[in-house]
Amino acid sequence: MAQLWGGRFTKETDKLVYNFNASISFDKKFYSQDIRGSIAHVTMLAKQGILTEEERKQIIEGLQGIQRDVESGALEITDEYEDIHSFVEANLIERIGDPGKKLHTGRSRNDQVALDMKLYTRDEILELDSLLRDLLQVLLKLMKENTETYMPGFTHLQKAQPITLAHHMGAYFEMFKRDRQRMRDIYSRMNYCPLGSGALAGTTYPLDREYTAKLLEFDGPTLNSMDAVADRDYLIELLSAMSTVMMHLSRFSEEIIIWNSNEYQFVEIDDAYSTGSSIMPQKKNPDIAELVRGKTGRVYGALMSLLTTMKGIPLAYNKDMQEDKELVFDAIDTTKGCLALFTGMIRTIRFCSQRMEDSAKHGFTNATDAADYLVNHGVAFRDAHGIVGRLVLCCIEKNIALEDLSLEEFKAISPVFEEDIYDAISMRTCVEKRTTTGAPGKKAMEKAIAAGEAYLNIE
């Protein structure tokens, strides 16, 4: 068993204990971050005169060779090592001899693992950001193409007022834009280097922590060594942000599932993102949307698990904190996979515009506009509300939309109605006259689209 701490012990660790304690099965995921951190560390040690230039050169060449061999498959990361740090160090010593034993000078596994996790998390945040950007671009394209695609807007899952598909997609654009902002906020707050903090109390070696931080593209070193090795706030924040991303994806998926139903028929999902039934040949199931909805709970679970793990841990490092990795790795992979698949589904989906407009018409989404018509002709709103309620009852009895009533039928309930009522309650008029910022009218949506374009293009 390759381990870094055997000198204190006279008895070999029980195999079951060793396996329970080991993290190599999952922390091998950040071998490249471990090597990158080690290269920066020995570069700083040589600058400070703690290592010779020749030692620095040998160690870095050895580390680079290990990385090349792992990536080519020539060197396998096996479970004979306790963790990724012992794998790298043991292979380095085997390759270059005694200089490799100096790799760990001035650092602990505590600050080393804290560094590796931060480097890995930073990289993953950038990937998540890129996937969110891809989704925003697809949504913006849909917004541009559908400023006159009318559909019902809902409250309580009841048809409420007419909107456009562009407006509906714009709501999700804002959600995912906030998700990106959260990712960038987390990146900025976490971007301080823990390396050099040691086990918890720094080191007596004359390290230049500012230089190490610069080499690794951090904004600076962490300012308290105990906090540096015990901090998992940034992972909790990331899990929270990913939970919010998944919540948004799940809400969107729920709507796609509803819209795909036989009762709605608002969308047709591309065959590549659907499956059929093993016994019912007519079925076309929205499996990707359902899986995204289902996997949301998995990411939520990781957040709650890490919060529970961290809540009772005294300063500084404790082995409980090893539980962060599998949770975070799985949640990141889940969120990234859901974002990629969902974006592909939305990119290829077909929206049934006529069906959506017909649904808005037959859902009395223009009832408020009919009441506004009466108000604009001198009727008190409360009276107008009652008049239109009677009109709706009449339409329900006849199984028709408001605009299908004859003028005589309108006048039979209120003589105030004239021929211009039909224009006042048309889907186009109902939507287009809503021009305040954030509304579904075409002029308002064009402003929102321009703002979305500016947001995506300035980066």
C-alpha positions as CSV (number, residue, x, y, z in Angstrom):
1,M,0.0,0.0,0.0
2,A,1.6,3.3,-1.2
3,Q,1.1,5.9,1.5
4,L,2.8,9.1,2.6
5,W,2.5,8.8,6.4
6,G,3.9,5.4,7.5
7,G,6.8,6.5,9.7
8,R,4.6,7.0,12.8
9,F,3.0,3.6,12.6
10,T,4.4,0.1,13.6
11,K,1.4,-1.9,12.4
12,E,0.1,-2.1,8.8
13,T,-3.3,-0.6,8.3
14,D,-6.0,-3.2,8.0
15,K,-7.0,-3.6,4.4
16,L,-10.7,-2.9,5.1
17,V,-9.7,0.3,7.0
18,Y,-7.3,1.3,4.2
19,N,-10.0,0.9,1.5
20,F,-12.5,2.8,3.6
21,N,-10.0,5.6,4.1
22,A,-8.7,5.8,0.5
23,S,-9.9,8.3,-2.0
24,I,-8.0,7.2,-5.1
25,S,-11.2,5.8,-6.7
26,F,-12.6,9.2,-7.1
27,D,-9.9,11.9,-6.6
28,K,-8.0,10.5,-9.5
29,K,-10.4,12.7,-11.5
30,F,-8.1,15.7,-10.8
31,Y,-4.7,14.2,-11.5
32,S,-3.9,17.1,-13.9
33,Q,-4.8,19.7,-11.3
34,D,-2.6,17.9,-8.7
35,I,0.3,18.0,-11.2
36,R,-0.3,21.6,-12.1
37,G,-0.3,22.6,-8.4
38,S,2.9,20.6,-7.8
39,I,4.7,22.3,-10.8
40,A,3.7,25.7,-9.4
41,H,4.9,24.7,-5.9
42,V,8.3,23.5,-6.9
43,T,8.7,26.6,-9.2
44,M,8.2,28.7,-6.1
45,L,10.5,26.6,-4.0
46,A,13.3,27.0,-6.5
47,K,12.7,30.8,-6.6
48,Q,13.0,30.9,-2.8
49,G,16.2,28.9,-2.9
50,I,14.6,25.9,-1.1
51,L,15.2,23.7,-4.1
52,T,18.0,24.0,-6.6
53,E,17.3,24.8,-10.3
54,E,18.4,21.3,-11.2
55,E,16.0,19.8,-8.7
56,R,13.2,22.0,-10.0
57,K,14.0,21.0,-13.6
58,Q,14.1,17.2,-12.8
59,I,10.9,17.4,-10.7
60,I,8.9,19.3,-13.4
61,E,10.1,17.0,-16.2
62,G,9.1,14.0,-14.1
63,L,5.7,15.5,-13.4
64,Q,5.1,16.3,-17.0
65,G,6.1,12.8,-18.0
66,I,3.6,11.3,-15.5
67,Q,0.9,13.5,-17.0
68,R,1.7,12.5,-20.5
69,D,1.8,8.8,-19.6
70,V,-1.6,9.0,-17.8
71,E,-3.2,10.8,-20.7
72,S,-1.8,8.3,-23.2
73,G,-2.8,5.3,-21.2
74,A,0.8,4.2,-20.6
75,L,0.4,4.8,-16.9
76,E,-2.7,3.6,-15.0
77,I,-3.9,5.2,-11.8
78,T,-4.7,2.1,-9.6
79,D,-6.1,1.5,-6.2
80,E,-2.8,0.4,-4.7
81,Y,-2.3,4.1,-3.9
82,E,-4.3,5.8,-1.2
83,D,-5.0,9.0,-3.1
84,I,-4.0,10.9,-6.2
85,H,-1.2,12.8,-4.3
86,S,0.5,9.5,-3.2
87,F,0.2,8.2,-6.8
88,V,1.9,11.3,-8.3
89,E,4.6,11.4,-5.6
90,A,5.4,7.7,-5.6
91,N,5.7,7.6,-9.4
92,L,7.8,10.7,-9.4
93,I,10.3,9.2,-6.9
94,E,10.4,6.0,-8.9
95,R,11.3,8.0,-12.0
96,I,13.8,10.6,-10.8
97,G,14.9,9.3,-7.4
98,D,15.8,11.4,-4.4
99,P,14.8,14.8,-5.9
100,G,11.3,13.5,-6.1
101,K,11.2,13.2,-2.3
102,K,11.5,17.0,-2.0
103,L,8.2,17.6,-3.9
104,H,6.2,17.8,-0.6
105,T,8.5,20.3,1.0
106,G,6.6,23.1,2.7
107,R,3.1,21.7,2.1
108,S,0.6,19.2,3.5
109,R,-2.0,17.0,1.9
110,N,-4.5,19.3,3.5
111,D,-3.6,22.4,1.6
112,Q,-2.7,20.2,-1.5
113,V,-6.2,18.7,-1.7
114,A,-7.8,22.1,-1.0
115,L,-5.8,23.4,-4.0
116,D,-6.7,20.5,-6.2
117,M,-10.4,20.8,-5.5
118,K,-10.3,24.6,-6.1
119,L,-8.5,24.2,-9.4
120,Y,-10.9,21.4,-10.5
121,T,-13.9,23.4,-9.4
122,R,-12.7,26.5,-11.3
123,D,-12.3,24.5,-14.5
124,E,-15.8,23.0,-14.1
125,I,-17.4,26.4,-13.4
126,L,-16.0,27.6,-16.7
127,E,-17.5,24.5,-18.5
128,L,-20.9,25.1,-16.8
129,D,-20.7,28.7,-17.8
130,S,-20.1,27.7,-21.4
131,L,-23.0,25.3,-21.5
132,L,-25.3,28.0,-20.0
133,R,-24.2,30.4,-22.7
134,D,-25.0,27.8,-25.4
135,L,-28.5,27.4,-24.0
136,L,-28.9,31.2,-23.8
137,Q,-28.0,31.5,-27.5
138,V,-30.6,28.9,-28.5
139,L,-33.2,30.8,-26.4
140,L,-32.3,34.1,-27.9
141,K,-32.7,32.6,-31.4
142,L,-36.2,31.4,-30.5
143,M,-37.0,34.8,-29.1
144,K,-36.0,36.5,-32.4
145,E,-38.1,34.1,-34.5
146,N,-41.2,34.1,-32.4
147,T,-42.2,37.7,-31.5
148,E,-45.5,37.2,-33.3
149,T,-46.1,33.5,-32.3
150,Y,-49.1,33.9,-30.0
151,M,-49.9,31.5,-27.2
152,P,-51.6,31.5,-23.9
153,G,-49.8,32.7,-20.8
154,F,-50.8,30.7,-17.6
155,T,-51.3,31.3,-13.9
156,H,-52.3,28.3,-11.8
157,L,-52.0,26.2,-15.0
158,Q,-55.1,28.1,-16.2
159,K,-55.0,30.1,-19.4
160,A,-54.7,33.7,-18.3
161,Q,-53.6,36.3,-20.9
162,P,-52.2,36.1,-24.4
163,I,-48.4,36.3,-24.8
164,T,-45.9,35.2,-27.4
165,L,-43.5,32.3,-27.5
166,A,-40.7,34.9,-27.6
167,H,-41.9,36.3,-24.3
168,H,-42.2,32.8,-22.8
169,M,-38.6,31.9,-23.9
170,G,-37.5,35.3,-22.6
171,A,-38.5,34.3,-19.1
172,Y,-36.1,31.4,-19.2
173,F,-33.4,33.5,-20.8
174,E,-33.5,35.7,-17.7
175,M,-33.4,32.7,-15.4
176,F,-30.4,31.1,-17.0
177,K,-28.7,34.5,-17.3
178,R,-28.9,34.8,-13.5
179,D,-27.5,31.3,-13.3
180,R,-24.4,32.4,-15.2
181,Q,-24.0,35.4,-13.0
182,R,-24.1,33.1,-9.9
183,M,-21.4,30.9,-11.4
184,R,-19.1,33.9,-12.1
185,D,-19.8,35.3,-8.6
186,I,-18.7,32.0,-7.1
187,Y,-15.6,31.9,-9.3
188,S,-14.6,35.3,-8.1
189,R,-15.2,34.6,-4.4
190,M,-13.4,31.3,-4.4
191,N,-10.4,32.4,-6.5
192,Y,-7.8,32.6,-3.7
193,C,-5.0,30.1,-3.4
194,P,-4.8,27.8,-0.3
195,L,-1.4,26.3,-1.1
196,G,1.2,27.1,1.5
197,S,-1.3,26.9,4.4
198,G,0.2,23.6,5.4
199,A,-1.8,21.2,7.6
200,L,-3.5,24.2,9.3
201,A,-0.8,26.6,10.6
202,G,1.4,27.5,7.7
203,T,5.0,26.5,7.5
204,T,8.4,27.6,8.7
205,Y,9.8,27.5,5.1
206,P,10.1,31.0,3.5
207,L,7.3,30.4,0.9
208,D,6.2,33.1,-1.5
209,R,2.5,32.4,-1.5
210,E,1.7,35.4,-3.6
211,Y,4.0,34.1,-6.3
212,T,2.4,30.6,-6.2
213,A,-1.1,32.2,-6.4
214,K,0.0,34.2,-9.4
215,L,1.4,31.1,-11.2
216,L,-1.9,29.3,-10.7
217,E,-4.0,32.4,-11.8
218,F,-5.5,33.1,-8.5
219,D,-6.3,36.6,-7.3
220,G,-4.0,36.1,-4.3
221,P,-3.4,33.7,-1.4
222,T,-5.9,32.8,1.3
223,L,-5.4,34.9,4.4
224,N,-6.0,32.4,7.1
225,S,-4.4,29.0,7.0
226,M,-7.0,27.3,9.2
227,D,-9.9,28.5,7.0
228,A,-8.0,27.7,3.8
229,V,-7.8,23.9,4.6
230,A,-11.3,23.7,6.2
231,D,-13.2,25.8,3.7
232,R,-15.8,24.1,1.6
233,D,-18.1,27.1,1.3
234,Y,-17.4,27.5,-2.4
235,L,-18.5,23.9,-3.0
236,I,-21.7,24.5,-1.1
237,E,-22.3,27.6,-3.1
238,L,-21.6,25.7,-6.4
239,L,-24.0,22.9,-5.4
240,S,-26.6,25.6,-4.5
241,A,-26.1,27.3,-7.9
242,M,-26.3,24.0,-9.7
243,S,-29.5,23.1,-7.8
244,T,-31.0,26.4,-9.1
245,V,-29.9,25.6,-12.6
246,M,-31.5,22.2,-12.3
247,M,-34.7,23.7,-10.8
248,H,-34.9,26.0,-13.9
249,L,-34.3,23.1,-16.2
250,S,-36.9,21.1,-14.4
251,R,-39.5,23.8,-14.6
252,F,-38.8,24.1,-18.3
253,S,-38.9,20.3,-18.8
254,E,-42.3,20.2,-17.0
255,E,-43.7,22.7,-19.5
256,I,-42.3,20.7,-22.5
257,I,-43.8,17.6,-21.1
258,I,-47.2,19.3,-20.7
259,W,-46.9,20.9,-24.1
260,N,-46.0,17.6,-25.7
261,S,-49.2,15.9,-24.3
262,N,-52.1,15.0,-26.6
263,E,-54.2,17.6,-24.9
264,Y,-51.9,20.5,-25.7
265,Q,-49.9,19.5,-28.8
266,F,-47.9,22.7,-28.6
267,V,-44.6,21.0,-29.5
268,E,-43.2,18.1,-31.5
269,I,-40.0,16.8,-30.0
270,D,-37.3,15.6,-32.4
271,D,-37.1,11.9,-32.7
272,A,-33.5,12.0,-31.4
273,Y,-34.7,13.3,-28.1
274,S,-37.8,11.0,-27.7
275,T,-38.5,7.3,-27.3
276,G,-41.5,5.1,-28.0
277,S,-43.4,2.5,-26.0
278,S,-42.6,-1.2,-26.0
279,I,-46.3,-2.1,-26.4
280,M,-48.1,1.1,-27.5
281,P,-47.0,2.0,-31.0
282,Q,-48.7,5.5,-31.0
283,K,-46.5,6.8,-28.1
284,K,-43.7,9.4,-28.4
285,N,-42.4,10.0,-25.0
286,P,-40.5,13.1,-23.8
287,D,-37.8,11.1,-22.1
288,I,-35.0,13.7,-22.0
289,A,-37.3,16.2,-20.4
290,E,-38.5,13.7,-17.9
291,L,-35.0,12.6,-17.0
292,V,-33.8,16.2,-16.5
293,R,-36.8,16.6,-14.2
294,G,-35.9,13.5,-12.3
295,K,-32.2,14.2,-12.0
296,T,-32.9,17.5,-10.3
297,G,-33.4,15.7,-7.0
298,R,-30.0,14.1,-7.3
299,V,-28.3,17.5,-7.4
300,Y,-30.5,18.7,-4.5
301,G,-29.4,15.7,-2.6
302,A,-25.7,16.5,-3.0
303,L,-26.3,20.0,-1.6
304,M,-28.1,18.7,1.4
305,S,-25.5,16.0,2.0
306,L,-22.6,18.4,2.0
307,L,-24.4,20.9,4.2
308,T,-25.1,18.1,6.7
309,T,-21.5,16.9,6.5
310,M,-20.0,20.3,7.2
311,K,-22.4,21.5,9.9
312,G,-20.6,19.7,12.8
313,I,-17.0,19.9,11.8
314,P,-14.7,21.9,14.1
315,L,-11.6,23.7,12.7
316,A,-9.5,22.7,11.0
317,Y,-9.4,19.8,8.6
318,N,-11.2,16.6,9.4
319,K,-11.5,13.4,7.3
320,D,-15.3,13.9,7.0
321,M,-14.5,16.5,4.4
322,Q,-13.4,13.9,2.0
323,E,-17.1,13.3,1.4
324,D,-17.2,16.5,-0.7
325,K,-15.6,15.0,-3.8
326,E,-18.0,12.2,-4.9
327,L,-21.0,14.5,-4.2
328,V,-19.6,17.4,-6.2
329,F,-18.2,15.3,-9.0
330,D,-21.6,13.6,-9.5
331,A,-23.6,16.8,-9.3
332,I,-21.3,18.6,-11.8
333,D,-21.5,15.7,-14.3
334,T,-25.2,15.5,-13.8
335,T,-25.8,19.2,-14.3
336,K,-23.5,19.4,-17.3
337,G,-25.1,16.4,-19.0
338,C,-28.6,17.8,-18.4
339,L,-27.6,21.2,-19.8
340,A,-26.1,19.7,-22.9
341,L,-29.0,17.4,-23.6
342,F,-31.7,19.9,-22.8
343,T,-30.1,22.5,-25.1
344,G,-30.0,19.9,-27.9
345,M,-33.7,19.1,-27.4
346,I,-34.8,22.8,-27.4
347,R,-32.6,23.5,-30.5
348,T,-34.4,20.8,-32.5
349,I,-37.9,21.1,-31.1
350,R,-40.8,22.2,-33.4
351,F,-43.4,24.6,-32.0
352,C,-46.9,24.2,-33.4
353,S,-47.7,27.9,-33.7
354,Q,-51.3,27.6,-35.0
355,R,-52.2,25.2,-32.3
356,M,-50.8,27.6,-29.7
357,E,-52.7,30.6,-31.0
358,D,-55.9,28.6,-31.2
359,S,-55.4,27.6,-27.6
360,A,-55.1,31.2,-26.6
361,K,-58.2,32.1,-28.4
362,H,-60.3,29.3,-26.9
363,G,-59.0,29.9,-23.5
364,F,-60.5,33.4,-23.2
365,T,-57.1,34.9,-22.7
366,N,-58.5,38.1,-24.2
367,A,-61.2,38.5,-21.6
368,T,-59.3,41.1,-19.7
369,D,-58.9,43.1,-22.9
370,A,-62.7,42.9,-23.5
371,A,-63.2,44.4,-20.0
372,D,-60.6,47.1,-20.7
373,Y,-62.5,47.9,-23.9
374,L,-65.6,48.6,-21.8
375,V,-63.6,50.7,-19.3
376,N,-62.3,52.8,-22.1
377,H,-65.9,53.4,-23.2
378,G,-66.9,54.7,-19.7
379,V,-68.0,51.5,-18.0
380,A,-66.7,51.0,-14.4
381,F,-64.2,48.2,-14.2
382,R,-66.2,46.2,-11.7
383,D,-69.3,46.4,-14.0
384,A,-67.1,45.5,-17.0
385,H,-65.7,42.5,-15.2
386,G,-69.3,41.2,-14.7
387,I,-70.3,41.8,-18.3
388,V,-67.4,39.9,-19.7
389,G,-68.0,37.1,-17.2
390,R,-71.5,36.7,-18.8
391,L,-69.9,36.8,-22.3
392,V,-67.6,34.0,-21.3
393,L,-70.5,31.9,-20.0
394,C,-72.3,32.5,-23.3
395,C,-69.2,31.3,-25.2
396,I,-68.8,28.2,-23.0
397,E,-72.4,27.2,-23.7
398,K,-71.8,27.7,-27.5
399,N,-68.3,26.2,-27.4
400,I,-66.9,29.2,-29.2
401,A,-64.2,31.9,-28.6
402,L,-65.1,35.5,-27.6
403,E,-64.2,36.7,-31.1
404,D,-66.6,34.2,-32.6
405,L,-69.6,36.0,-31.0
406,S,-71.7,38.1,-33.3
407,L,-72.0,41.8,-32.6
408,E,-75.6,41.3,-31.8
409,E,-74.6,38.8,-29.1
410,F,-72.1,41.3,-27.7
411,K,-74.7,44.0,-27.7
412,A,-77.3,41.7,-26.1
413,I,-75.2,41.7,-23.0
414,S,-73.9,45.3,-23.2
415,P,-75.0,48.0,-25.8
416,V,-71.6,49.7,-25.4
417,F,-69.9,47.1,-27.7
418,E,-69.4,48.2,-31.3
419,E,-67.7,46.7,-34.4
420,D,-64.2,47.7,-33.1
421,I,-64.5,45.1,-30.3
422,Y,-63.1,42.5,-32.7
423,D,-59.9,44.4,-33.3
424,A,-59.6,45.2,-29.6
425,I,-59.7,41.5,-28.6
426,S,-57.7,40.0,-31.5
427,M,-54.6,38.2,-30.3
428,R,-52.3,40.6,-32.1
429,T,-53.9,43.7,-30.5
430,C,-54.0,42.1,-27.1
431,V,-50.3,41.4,-27.2
432,E,-49.0,44.4,-29.3
433,K,-50.5,47.1,-27.0
434,R,-48.5,45.7,-24.1
435,T,-45.4,47.7,-24.7
436,T,-44.1,48.5,-21.2
437,T,-40.6,47.2,-20.4
438,G,-40.7,43.4,-19.9
439,A,-44.1,43.0,-21.6
440,P,-44.8,40.6,-24.5
441,G,-45.5,43.3,-27.1
442,K,-43.2,43.3,-30.2
443,K,-41.6,46.6,-29.4
444,A,-40.9,45.6,-25.8
445,M,-39.6,42.2,-26.9
446,E,-37.3,43.8,-29.5
447,K,-35.7,45.8,-26.6
448,A,-35.4,42.6,-24.6
449,I,-33.8,40.8,-27.5
450,A,-31.4,43.7,-28.1
451,A,-30.4,43.6,-24.4
452,G,-29.9,39.8,-24.7
453,E,-27.7,40.2,-27.7
454,A,-25.6,42.9,-26.0
455,Y,-25.2,40.6,-22.9
456,L,-24.0,37.7,-25.0
457,N,-21.8,39.7,-27.3
458,I,-19.8,41.7,-24.7
459,E,-18.2,38.6,-23.4
